[in-house]
Amino acid sequence: MRFSQLFTTLALSISIAGVAQARDQLSLAGSSTVLPFATIIAEEMGKNPSFKTPVVESGGSSVGKKGVCDGIGTEYIDIGNASSRMKTSELEYCDKNGVDLTEIKVGYDGIAVANSINGETLNISKADLGKALTAEIPQEDGSWIPNPYKKWSEINPSYPDIEIRVYGPPTTSGTRASFAEMVNQKAYCAKDELAKKASAARDDKKGKKCRAMRTDGAFIEAGEQDNLIVQKLQEDSLTYGIFGFSYLDQNRDTLQSAIIDGGGATFEAIASGDYAISRALYFYVKHAHVGVVPGIAEYMEEWTKHWGDDGVLADAGMVPMPADEQAKYKKAMSELPKLTADML
């Protein structure tokens, strides 16, 4: 199934027989990174007496993408949000359930690696960051062993002489998936000569097996609530955390960014493309609910009012798209199929 355009209207059959009596309140779920932004827009929309405030839930990108594809009807969410793009297998799941979607890119985000301002700043290469956190490390003979590094300084003497302990999101998270791909796989295994050779030897030329994160305590899953990771770092200056940039941006008084490949996570660096770990944010809108569940089109319109450089979303830490991308996705929103309850 092709998925090459910036936004994609999926050519899938719509089964509308299962749509029950329409809800009177919009329902969204998905990425914890998108959550604060989606909530802001829900609250803005709630100021309009014509609509109830949309229900916005977290759960992770995979929950949002699966949830919007689970089926058609009021028991299913209307919009799934995600900090990673739908994979072919996820699109096929939509196809299986007869769900038509439009993909809407809504902004950009950086994946921050941060720690307490009372701790030592981590100044590290992206490749070494992957080397520290990937589950297995290659040997000269082409074999792989469980990651043996206990301290950052064992990877490079210039790094902090403390144990590697990093809080991060679970496997359901788009932030986790994006980090593992960009850092573990593409920065470490795809570029380190020994890792490239050993990956090819185990029939893994693209290094996808390097995406597995450590399970020996060096990487600690902290659930889908990024605020919990922030709290852990505030309590323990010897630990680091991985989460969406907005959570760092809103806690600059207590947290500091790691320096990765020479630069820290800042609004300006992410917007210019200079920050080493950046990604796009998405909504997946279910066609069969547009015009049936009230407020979907209006919710999209509310985003376009606030997603600019001076909007409330930028104030909250989301990095706006360039003007040409904003125009493209605003057009995609306006072209969403509009059904009505009497058509079902």
Contacts in CASP RR format, 6 or more apart in sequence:
PFRMAT RR
TARGET T0000
AUTHOR 0000-0000-0000
METHOD contacts of the structure
MODEL  1
MRFSQLFTTLALSISIAGVAQARDQLSLAGSSTVLPFATIIAEEMGKNPS
FKTPVVESGGSSVGKKGVCDGIGTEYIDIGNASSRMKTSELEYCDKNGVD
LTEIKVGYDGIAVANSINGETLNISKADLGKALTAEIPQEDGSWIPNPYK
KWSEINPSYPDIEIRVYGPPTTSGTRASFAEMVNQKAYCAKDELAKKASA
ARDDKKGKKCRAMRTDGAFIEAGEQDNLIVQKLQEDSLTYGIFGFSYLDQ
NRDTLQSAIIDGGGATFEAIASGDYAISRALYFYVKHAHVGVVPGIAEYM
EEWTKHWGDDGVLADAGMVPMPADEQAKYKKAMSELPKLTADML
1 10 0 8 1.000
1 88 0 8 1.000
1 91 0 8 1.000
1 92 0 8 1.000
1 95 0 8 1.000
3 85 0 8 1.000
3 86 0 8 1.000
3 88 0 8 1.000
3 91 0 8 1.000
6 105 0 8 1.000
6 325 0 8 1.000
6 328 0 8 1.000
6 329 0 8 1.000
7 102 0 8 1.000
7 103 0 8 1.000
7 104 0 8 1.000
7 105 0 8 1.000
7 328 0 8 1.000
7 329 0 8 1.000
7 332 0 8 1.000
8 102 0 8 1.000
8 103 0 8 1.000
9 100 0 8 1.000
9 101 0 8 1.000
9 102 0 8 1.000
9 332 0 8 1.000
9 335 0 8 1.000
10 91 0 8 1.000
10 94 0 8 1.000
10 95 0 8 1.000
10 100 0 8 1.000
10 101 0 8 1.000
10 102 0 8 1.000
10 103 0 8 1.000
12 94 0 8 1.000
12 95 0 8 1.000
12 98 0 8 1.000
12 99 0 8 1.000
12 100 0 8 1.000
12 101 0 8 1.000
13 98 0 8 1.000
13 100 0 8 1.000
14 72 0 8 1.000
14 98 0 8 1.000
14 99 0 8 1.000
14 100 0 8 1.000
14 287 0 8 1.000
14 288 0 8 1.000
15 72 0 8 1.000
15 97 0 8 1.000
15 98 0 8 1.000
15 288 0 8 1.000
16 72 0 8 1.000
16 288 0 8 1.000
16 339 0 8 1.000
16 343 0 8 1.000
16 344 0 8 1.000
18 72 0 8 1.000
18 73 0 8 1.000
19 72 0 8 1.000
19 73 0 8 1.000
19 74 0 8 1.000
19 288 0 8 1.000
19 289 0 8 1.000
19 292 0 8 1.000
19 344 0 8 1.000
20 73 0 8 1.000
20 74 0 8 1.000
20 75 0 8 1.000
21 74 0 8 1.000
22 74 0 8 1.000
22 292 0 8 1.000
22 293 0 8 1.000
22 294 0 8 1.000
22 341 0 8 1.000
23 74 0 8 1.000
23 293 0 8 1.000
24 52 0 8 1.000
24 293 0 8 1.000
24 294 0 8 1.000
25 52 0 8 1.000
25 53 0 8 1.000
25 54 0 8 1.000
25 55 0 8 1.000
25 293 0 8 1.000
25 294 0 8 1.000
26 42 0 8 1.000
26 45 0 8 1.000
26 51 0 8 1.000
26 52 0 8 1.000
26 54 0 8 1.000
26 55 0 8 1.000
26 78 0 8 1.000
26 79 0 8 1.000
26 293 0 8 1.000
26 294 0 8 1.000
26 295 0 8 1.000
26 296 0 8 1.000
26 299 0 8 1.000
27 54 0 8 1.000
27 55 0 8 1.000
27 57 0 8 1.000
27 77 0 8 1.000
27 78 0 8 1.000
27 79 0 8 1.000
27 293 0 8 1.000
28 38 0 8 1.000
28 42 0 8 1.000
28 54 0 8 1.000
28 55 0 8 1.000
28 56 0 8 1.000
28 57 0 8 1.000
28 77 0 8 1.000
28 78 0 8 1.000
28 79 0 8 1.000
28 80 0 8 1.000
28 81 0 8 1.000
29 56 0 8 1.000
29 57 0 8 1.000
29 58 0 8 1.000
29 59 0 8 1.000
29 63 0 8 1.000
29 64 0 8 1.000
29 67 0 8 1.000
29 77 0 8 1.000
29 80 0 8 1.000
29 81 0 8 1.000
30 57 0 8 1.000
30 58 0 8 1.000
30 59 0 8 1.000
30 60 0 8 1.000
30 61 0 8 1.000
30 63 0 8 1.000
30 64 0 8 1.000
30 65 0 8 1.000
30 80 0 8 1.000
30 81 0 8 1.000
30 82 0 8 1.000
31 58 0 8 1.000
31 59 0 8 1.000
31 60 0 8 1.000
31 61 0 8 1.000
31 64 0 8 1.000
31 81 0 8 1.000
31 82 0 8 1.000
31 83 0 8 1.000
31 173 0 8 1.000
31 174 0 8 1.000
31 175 0 8 1.000
31 281 0 8 1.000
32 58 0 8 1.000
32 59 0 8 1.000
32 60 0 8 1.000
32 169 0 8 1.000
32 173 0 8 1.000
32 175 0 8 1.000
32 224 0 8 1.000
32 225 0 8 1.000
32 226 0 8 1.000
32 243 0 8 1.000
33 83 0 8 1.000
33 109 0 8 1.000
33 174 0 8 1.000
33 175 0 8 1.000
33 226 0 8 1.000
33 243 0 8 1.000
33 244 0 8 1.000
33 246 0 8 1.000
33 281 0 8 1.000
34 81 0 8 1.000
34 82 0 8 1.000
34 83 0 8 1.000
34 106 0 8 1.000
34 281 0 8 1.000
34 282 0 8 1.000
34 283 0 8 1.000
35 56 0 8 1.000
35 58 0 8 1.000
35 81 0 8 1.000
36 246 0 8 1.000
36 316 0 8 1.000
37 106 0 8 1.000
37 246 0 8 1.000
37 281 0 8 1.000
37 313 0 8 1.000
37 316 0 8 1.000
37 318 0 8 1.000
38 56 0 8 1.000
38 81 0 8 1.000
39 56 0 8 1.000
40 306 0 8 1.000
40 312 0 8 1.000
40 313 0 8 1.000
40 316 0 8 1.000
41 299 0 8 1.000
41 302 0 8 1.000
41 303 0 8 1.000
41 306 0 8 1.000
41 313 0 8 1.000
42 53 0 8 1.000
42 54 0 8 1.000
42 55 0 8 1.000
42 56 0 8 1.000
42 299 0 8 1.000
43 53 0 8 1.000
44 302 0 8 1.000
44 305 0 8 1.000
44 306 0 8 1.000
44 312 0 8 1.000
45 51 0 8 1.000
45 53 0 8 1.000
45 54 0 8 1.000
45 295 0 8 1.000
45 298 0 8 1.000
45 299 0 8 1.000
45 302 0 8 1.000
46 52 0 8 1.000
46 53 0 8 1.000
46 54 0 8 1.000
48 298 0 8 1.000
51 294 0 8 1.000
51 295 0 8 1.000
51 298 0 8 1.000
54 295 0 8 1.000
54 299 0 8 1.000
58 224 0 8 1.000
58 225 0 8 1.000
59 172 0 8 1.000
59 224 0 8 1.000
60 82 0 8 1.000
60 169 0 8 1.000
60 172 0 8 1.000
60 173 0 8 1.000
60 174 0 8 1.000
60 224 0 8 1.000
61 81 0 8 1.000
61 82 0 8 1.000
61 83 0 8 1.000
61 84 0 8 1.000
61 172 0 8 1.000
61 173 0 8 1.000
61 174 0 8 1.000
61 175 0 8 1.000
61 177 0 8 1.000
62 171 0 8 1.000
62 172 0 8 1.000
62 173 0 8 1.000
62 174 0 8 1.000
63 172 0 8 1.000
64 77 0 8 1.000
64 80 0 8 1.000
64 81 0 8 1.000
64 82 0 8 1.000
64 284 0 8 1.000
65 80 0 8 1.000
65 82 0 8 1.000
65 86 0 8 1.000
65 90 0 8 1.000
65 284 0 8 1.000
66 90 0 8 1.000
66 93 0 8 1.000
67 76 0 8 1.000
67 77 0 8 1.000
67 80 0 8 1.000
68 76 0 8 1.000
68 77 0 8 1.000
68 78 0 8 1.000
68 79 0 8 1.000
68 80 0 8 1.000
68 94 0 8 1.000
68 99 0 8 1.000
68 101 0 8 1.000
68 284 0 8 1.000
68 285 0 8 1.000
68 286 0 8 1.000
69 90 0 8 1.000
69 93 0 8 1.000
69 94 0 8 1.000
69 97 0 8 1.000
69 99 0 8 1.000
69 101 0 8 1.000
69 284 0 8 1.000
70 76 0 8 1.000
70 97 0 8 1.000
70 99 0 8 1.000
71 97 0 8 1.000
71 98 0 8 1.000
71 99 0 8 1.000
72 97 0 8 1.000
72 98 0 8 1.000
72 99 0 8 1.000
72 286 0 8 1.000
72 288 0 8 1.000
72 289 0 8 1.000
73 288 0 8 1.000
73 289 0 8 1.000
74 293 0 8 1.000
76 286 0 8 1.000
77 286 0 8 1.000
78 285 0 8 1.000
78 286 0 8 1.000
78 289 0 8 1.000
78 293 0 8 1.000
78 296 0 8 1.000
79 283 0 8 1.000
79 284 0 8 1.000
79 285 0 8 1.000
79 286 0 8 1.000
79 296 0 8 1.000
79 299 0 8 1.000
80 283 0 8 1.000
80 284 0 8 1.000
80 285 0 8 1.000
81 281 0 8 1.000
81 282 0 8 1.000
81 283 0 8 1.000
81 284 0 8 1.000
82 174 0 8 1.000
82 281 0 8 1.000
82 282 0 8 1.000
82 283 0 8 1.000
82 284 0 8 1.000
83 109 0 8 1.000
83 173 0 8 1.000
83 174 0 8 1.000
83 175 0 8 1.000
83 178 0 8 1.000
83 244 0 8 1.000
83 279 0 8 1.000
83 281 0 8 1.000
83 282 0 8 1.000
84 174 0 8 1.000
84 175 0 8 1.000
84 177 0 8 1.000
84 178 0 8 1.000
84 279 0 8 1.000
84 282 0 8 1.000
85 103 0 8 1.000
85 280 0 8 1.000
85 282 0 8 1.000
86 94 0 8 1.000
86 103 0 8 1.000
86 282 0 8 1.000
86 284 0 8 1.000
94 100 0 8 1.000
94 101 0 8 1.000
99 286 0 8 1.000
99 288 0 8 1.000
100 286 0 8 1.000
100 287 0 8 1.000
100 288 0 8 1.000
100 337 0 8 1.000
101 284 0 8 1.000
101 285 0 8 1.000
101 286 0 8 1.000
101 287 0 8 1.000
102 284 0 8 1.000
102 285 0 8 1.000
102 287 0 8 1.000
102 332 0 8 1.000
102 335 0 8 1.000
102 336 0 8 1.000
103 282 0 8 1.000
103 283 0 8 1.000
103 284 0 8 1.000
104 282 0 8 1.000
104 283 0 8 1.000
104 284 0 8 1.000
104 285 0 8 1.000
104 300 0 8 1.000
104 329 0 8 1.000
104 332 0 8 1.000
104 333 0 8 1.000
105 280 0 8 1.000
105 281 0 8 1.000
105 282 0 8 1.000
105 321 0 8 1.000
105 325 0 8 1.000
105 329 0 8 1.000
106 281 0 8 1.000
106 282 0 8 1.000
106 283 0 8 1.000
106 303 0 8 1.000
106 307 0 8 1.000
106 318 0 8 1.000
106 321 0 8 1.000
106 329 0 8 1.000
107 280 0 8 1.000
107 281 0 8 1.000
107 307 0 8 1.000
107 318 0 8 1.000
107 319 0 8 1.000
107 320 0 8 1.000
107 321 0 8 1.000
108 270 0 8 1.000
108 271 0 8 1.000
108 278 0 8 1.000
108 279 0 8 1.000
108 280 0 8 1.000
108 281 0 8 1.000
108 318 0 8 1.000
108 319 0 8 1.000
108 320 0 8 1.000
108 321 0 8 1.000
109 244 0 8 1.000
109 245 0 8 1.000
109 246 0 8 1.000
109 270 0 8 1.000
109 278 0 8 1.000
109 279 0 8 1.000
109 280 0 8 1.000
109 281 0 8 1.000
109 318 0 8 1.000
109 319 0 8 1.000
110 244 0 8 1.000
110 245 0 8 1.000
110 265 0 8 1.000
110 270 0 8 1.000
110 275 0 8 1.000
110 277 0 8 1.000
110 278 0 8 1.000
110 279 0 8 1.000
110 319 0 8 1.000
111 175 0 8 1.000
111 178 0 8 1.000
111 179 0 8 1.000
111 182 0 8 1.000
111 242 0 8 1.000
111 243 0 8 1.000
111 244 0 8 1.000
111 245 0 8 1.000
111 265 0 8 1.000
111 277 0 8 1.000
111 278 0 8 1.000
111 279 0 8 1.000
112 241 0 8 1.000
112 242 0 8 1.000
112 243 0 8 1.000
112 244 0 8 1.000
112 245 0 8 1.000
112 247 0 8 1.000
112 248 0 8 1.000
112 257 0 8 1.000
112 258 0 8 1.000
112 265 0 8 1.000
112 277 0 8 1.000
113 122 0 8 1.000
113 129 0 8 1.000
113 166 0 8 1.000
113 240 0 8 1.000
113 241 0 8 1.000
113 242 0 8 1.000
113 257 0 8 1.000
113 258 0 8 1.000
113 260 0 8 1.000
113 265 0 8 1.000
113 277 0 8 1.000
114 233 0 8 1.000
114 240 0 8 1.000
114 241 0 8 1.000
114 243 0 8 1.000
114 248 0 8 1.000
114 255 0 8 1.000
114 256 0 8 1.000
114 257 0 8 1.000
114 258 0 8 1.000
114 265 0 8 1.000
115 121 0 8 1.000
115 122 0 8 1.000
115 233 0 8 1.000
115 237 0 8 1.000
115 239 0 8 1.000
115 240 0 8 1.000
115 241 0 8 1.000
115 255 0 8 1.000
115 256 0 8 1.000
115 258 0 8 1.000
116 233 0 8 1.000
116 234 0 8 1.000
116 236 0 8 1.000
116 237 0 8 1.000
116 239 0 8 1.000
116 254 0 8 1.000
116 255 0 8 1.000
116 256 0 8 1.000
117 253 0 8 1.000
117 254 0 8 1.000
117 255 0 8 1.000
117 256 0 8 1.000
118 237 0 8 1.000
119 237 0 8 1.000
119 238 0 8 1.000
119 256 0 8 1.000
120 160 0 8 1.000
120 162 0 8 1.000
121 256 0 8 1.000
121 258 0 8 1.000
121 259 0 8 1.000
122 152 0 8 1.000
122 159 0 8 1.000
122 160 0 8 1.000
122 240 0 8 1.000
122 258 0 8 1.000
122 259 0 8 1.000
123 158 0 8 1.000
123 159 0 8 1.000
123 258 0 8 1.000
123 259 0 8 1.000
123 262 0 8 1.000
124 132 0 8 1.000
124 152 0 8 1.000
124 156 0 8 1.000
124 159 0 8 1.000
124 258 0 8 1.000
124 259 0 8 1.000
124 260 0 8 1.000
125 187 0 8 1.000
125 260 0 8 1.000
125 261 0 8 1.000
126 182 0 8 1.000
126 183 0 8 1.000
126 187 0 8 1.000
126 188 0 8 1.000
126 260 0 8 1.000
126 261 0 8 1.000
126 276 0 8 1.000
126 277 0 8 1.000
127 187 0 8 1.000
127 188 0 8 1.000
127 191 0 8 1.000
127 192 0 8 1.000
128 155 0 8 1.000
128 156 0 8 1.000
128 159 0 8 1.000
128 188 0 8 1.000
129 183 0 8 1.000
129 187 0 8 1.000
129 188 0 8 1.000
129 260 0 8 1.000
130 183 0 8 1.000
130 184 0 8 1.000
130 187 0 8 1.000
130 188 0 8 1.000
130 210 0 8 1.000
131 137 0 8 1.000
131 149 0 8 1.000
131 155 0 8 1.000
131 188 0 8 1.000
131 192 0 8 1.000
132 147 0 8 1.000
132 149 0 8 1.000
132 152 0 8 1.000
132 155 0 8 1.000
132 164 0 8 1.000
132 166 0 8 1.000
132 218 0 8 1.000
133 147 0 8 1.000
133 164 0 8 1.000
133 166 0 8 1.000
133 183 0 8 1.000
133 184 0 8 1.000
133 213 0 8 1.000
133 214 0 8 1.000
133 218 0 8 1.000
133 219 0 8 1.000
134 147 0 8 1.000
134 184 0 8 1.000
134 188 0 8 1.000
134 189 0 8 1.000
134 210 0 8 1.000
134 211 0 8 1.000
134 212 0 8 1.000
134 213 0 8 1.000
134 214 0 8 1.000
135 146 0 8 1.000
135 147 0 8 1.000
135 212 0 8 1.000
135 213 0 8 1.000
135 214 0 8 1.000
135 215 0 8 1.000
136 144 0 8 1.000
136 145 0 8 1.000
136 146 0 8 1.000
136 147 0 8 1.000
136 209 0 8 1.000
136 210 0 8 1.000
136 212 0 8 1.000
137 144 0 8 1.000
137 145 0 8 1.000
137 146 0 8 1.000
137 147 0 8 1.000
137 148 0 8 1.000
137 149 0 8 1.000
138 144 0 8 1.000
138 194 0 8 1.000
138 195 0 8 1.000
138 197 0 8 1.000
138 198 0 8 1.000
138 199 0 8 1.000
139 145 0 8 1.000
139 198 0 8 1.000
140 194 0 8 1.000
142 197 0 8 1.000
142 198 0 8 1.000
142 201 0 8 1.000
142 202 0 8 1.000
143 198 0 8 1.000
144 198 0 8 1.000
144 202 0 8 1.000
146 216 0 8 1.000
147 214 0 8 1.000
147 216 0 8 1.000
147 218 0 8 1.000
149 155 0 8 1.000
149 164 0 8 1.000
149 218 0 8 1.000
150 163 0 8 1.000
150 164 0 8 1.000
150 218 0 8 1.000
151 160 0 8 1.000
151 161 0 8 1.000
151 162 0 8 1.000
151 163 0 8 1.000
151 164 0 8 1.000
152 159 0 8 1.000
152 160 0 8 1.000
152 161 0 8 1.000
152 162 0 8 1.000
152 164 0 8 1.000
153 159 0 8 1.000
153 160 0 8 1.000
153 161 0 8 1.000
153 162 0 8 1.000
162 238 0 8 1.000
163 218 0 8 1.000
163 238 0 8 1.000
164 218 0 8 1.000
165 217 0 8 1.000
165 218 0 8 1.000
165 220 0 8 1.000
165 238 0 8 1.000
165 239 0 8 1.000
165 240 0 8 1.000
166 218 0 8 1.000
166 219 0 8 1.000
166 220 0 8 1.000
166 239 0 8 1.000
166 240 0 8 1.000
166 241 0 8 1.000
166 242 0 8 1.000
167 220 0 8 1.000
167 222 0 8 1.000
167 229 0 8 1.000
167 232 0 8 1.000
167 233 0 8 1.000
167 239 0 8 1.000
167 240 0 8 1.000
167 241 0 8 1.000
167 242 0 8 1.000
168 175 0 8 1.000
168 176 0 8 1.000
168 219 0 8 1.000
168 220 0 8 1.000
168 221 0 8 1.000
168 222 0 8 1.000
168 223 0 8 1.000
168 229 0 8 1.000
168 241 0 8 1.000
168 242 0 8 1.000
168 243 0 8 1.000
169 175 0 8 1.000
169 176 0 8 1.000
169 221 0 8 1.000
169 222 0 8 1.000
169 223 0 8 1.000
169 224 0 8 1.000
169 226 0 8 1.000
169 229 0 8 1.000
169 242 0 8 1.000
169 243 0 8 1.000
170 176 0 8 1.000
170 221 0 8 1.000
170 222 0 8 1.000
170 223 0 8 1.000
170 224 0 8 1.000
171 177 0 8 1.000
171 221 0 8 1.000
172 224 0 8 1.000
173 223 0 8 1.000
173 224 0 8 1.000
175 242 0 8 1.000
175 243 0 8 1.000
175 244 0 8 1.000
176 213 0 8 1.000
176 242 0 8 1.000
177 211 0 8 1.000
178 277 0 8 1.000
178 279 0 8 1.000
179 242 0 8 1.000
179 277 0 8 1.000
180 210 0 8 1.000
180 211 0 8 1.000
180 212 0 8 1.000
180 213 0 8 1.000
181 211 0 8 1.000
182 277 0 8 1.000
182 279 0 8 1.000
183 277 0 8 1.000
184 210 0 8 1.000
184 211 0 8 1.000
184 212 0 8 1.000
184 213 0 8 1.000
185 206 0 8 1.000
185 207 0 8 1.000
185 208 0 8 1.000
185 210 0 8 1.000
185 211 0 8 1.000
187 276 0 8 1.000
188 195 0 8 1.000
188 210 0 8 1.000
189 195 0 8 1.000
189 196 0 8 1.000
189 199 0 8 1.000
189 207 0 8 1.000
189 209 0 8 1.000
189 210 0 8 1.000
190 196 0 8 1.000
190 206 0 8 1.000
190 207 0 8 1.000
195 207 0 8 1.000
195 210 0 8 1.000
199 205 0 8 1.000
199 206 0 8 1.000
199 207 0 8 1.000
199 209 0 8 1.000
199 210 0 8 1.000
202 209 0 8 1.000
204 210 0 8 1.000
213 219 0 8 1.000
222 228 0 8 1.000
222 229 0 8 1.000
222 232 0 8 1.000
226 243 0 8 1.000
226 244 0 8 1.000
226 247 0 8 1.000
227 247 0 8 1.000
229 241 0 8 1.000
229 242 0 8 1.000
229 243 0 8 1.000
229 247 0 8 1.000
230 243 0 8 1.000
230 247 0 8 1.000
230 251 0 8 1.000
230 254 0 8 1.000
230 255 0 8 1.000
232 239 0 8 1.000
232 241 0 8 1.000
233 239 0 8 1.000
233 240 0 8 1.000
233 241 0 8 1.000
233 254 0 8 1.000
233 255 0 8 1.000
234 251 0 8 1.000
234 254 0 8 1.000
234 255 0 8 1.000
240 258 0 8 1.000
245 265 0 8 1.000
245 267 0 8 1.000
245 270 0 8 1.000
245 317 0 8 1.000
245 319 0 8 1.000
246 316 0 8 1.000
246 317 0 8 1.000
246 318 0 8 1.000
248 255 0 8 1.000
248 257 0 8 1.000
248 265 0 8 1.000
249 267 0 8 1.000
249 316 0 8 1.000
249 317 0 8 1.000
250 316 0 8 1.000
250 317 0 8 1.000
257 264 0 8 1.000
257 265 0 8 1.000
257 266 0 8 1.000
258 264 0 8 1.000
258 265 0 8 1.000
260 275 0 8 1.000
260 276 0 8 1.000
260 277 0 8 1.000
261 276 0 8 1.000
262 276 0 8 1.000
263 269 0 8 1.000
263 274 0 8 1.000
263 275 0 8 1.000
263 276 0 8 1.000
264 275 0 8 1.000
265 275 0 8 1.000
265 277 0 8 1.000
266 275 0 8 1.000
267 314 0 8 1.000
267 317 0 8 1.000
267 319 0 8 1.000
269 275 0 8 1.000
270 278 0 8 1.000
270 319 0 8 1.000
271 319 0 8 1.000
271 320 0 8 1.000
278 319 0 8 1.000
281 318 0 8 1.000
283 300 0 8 1.000
285 296 0 8 1.000
285 300 0 8 1.000
285 333 0 8 1.000
285 336 0 8 1.000
287 336 0 8 1.000
287 337 0 8 1.000
287 339 0 8 1.000
288 339 0 8 1.000
289 296 0 8 1.000
289 339 0 8 1.000
290 296 0 8 1.000
290 297 0 8 1.000
290 336 0 8 1.000
290 337 0 8 1.000
290 338 0 8 1.000
290 339 0 8 1.000
291 297 0 8 1.000
291 338 0 8 1.000
291 339 0 8 1.000
291 340 0 8 1.000
291 341 0 8 1.000
292 339 0 8 1.000
292 340 0 8 1.000
292 341 0 8 1.000
292 344 0 8 1.000
296 336 0 8 1.000
297 333 0 8 1.000
297 336 0 8 1.000
297 338 0 8 1.000
300 333 0 8 1.000
300 336 0 8 1.000
301 333 0 8 1.000
303 313 0 8 1.000
303 333 0 8 1.000
304 326 0 8 1.000
304 330 0 8 1.000
304 333 0 8 1.000
306 312 0 8 1.000
306 313 0 8 1.000
307 313 0 8 1.000
307 314 0 8 1.000
307 318 0 8 1.000
307 320 0 8 1.000
307 321 0 8 1.000
307 326 0 8 1.000
308 314 0 8 1.000
308 320 0 8 1.000
308 326 0 8 1.000
309 320 0 8 1.000
311 320 0 8 1.000
313 320 0 8 1.000
314 320 0 8 1.000
320 326 0 8 1.000
321 329 0 8 1.000
END
